[in-house]
Amino acid sequence: MASDSPRILVLAGGLSHERDVSLRSGRRAAEALREAGCHVSISDVDARLLETIEADRPDVVWPLLHGVTGEDGSVRDVLELVNVPYIGAGPGASRLGWDKPVGKHIMGRAGARTPRYVALPQSLFRELGADNVLQSILSQFDVPLVVKPARGGSALGVTIVRSPDELPRAMVDCFAYGDVALIETAVIGTEVAVSIVETETGISALPAVEIVSTDGVYDYDARYNPGRVKYFAPARLDPVQSQAAADLALLAHETLGLRHISRTDMIIDDDGQPWFLEVNVAPGLTETSLLPQAALAAGKDLGALYRAIVENAVG
């Protein structure tokens, strides 16, 4: 291994509902980086982390943490306190992306199409009466609807509501993973994800990846257990649609102040127009994750790409 190889500390694990996904992302990224000649160590987020950083300061930390603390900016705040470079958005931008209603509002102000939505805390259902709030929602929104936690990832607590009588159960499932629910109109079309990477050559969008689930539900099980989902990388879009999808992902990356790496999830409607759903400030890097699939579709070696991201961040 070359003496000038970057020394990288990958953070994986944590205590969120997405711990297992984070561990898988960390292992896969570490393997790819080692194959590219980097010196890589992996650490969980626990009481020994700061001691580990202080004892053997890395050139850069890569937080591959999903869920709360990993994506809400708090771990990144601590990394800045101890003055260690890291890959990914800063604390403030992380919070904008982590909070889906806030991100949607900002993107709407920037000119992006985003489905009509409302964000409601669980406490409001108790104070006003669950039946009253549910009836108010149904009086203003037509089904199908999407109900999801306002903060979180990996499709945990997400339900597609196809009939009004499914809404109460969807709210219960959502509140199991967060105290604020985002209820939005379901846009009918092609579900795609576009990843953005920054290297020394600049900011670029990787090919869109199309997600087609066999039962129409792209939930946690479908994401991380092969068989229920077909992926098309690149997505089956015409050149105009592909460019529109890339432009939306770049707009999200720049408008929300992200850096180094991000992924934007969207729906391409029947008119070929992209609709912004949410952004991910710490995209998964597991064997079934979307960013690695996009990179491979672009003909890139994963280790070389990850190393290029690292070297740009360090530089």
Secondary structure, DSSP 8 states (H G I E B T S, - for coil): --TT--EEEEE---SSTTHHHHHHHHHHHHHHHHHTT-EEEEE-SSTTHHHHHHHS--SEEEE---STTTSSSHHHHHHHHTT--BSS--HHHHHHHHSHHHHHHHHHHTT-----EEEEEHHHHHHH-HHHHHHHHHHH--SSEEEEESS--TTTT-EEE-SGGGHHHHHHHHHTT-SEEEEEE---EEEEEEEEEEETTEEEE---EEEEETTS---HHHHHSTTSEEEESS-S--HHHHHHHHHHHHHHHHHTT--SEEEEEEEEETTS-EEEEEEESS---STT-HHHHHHHHTT--HHHHHHHHHHHHH-
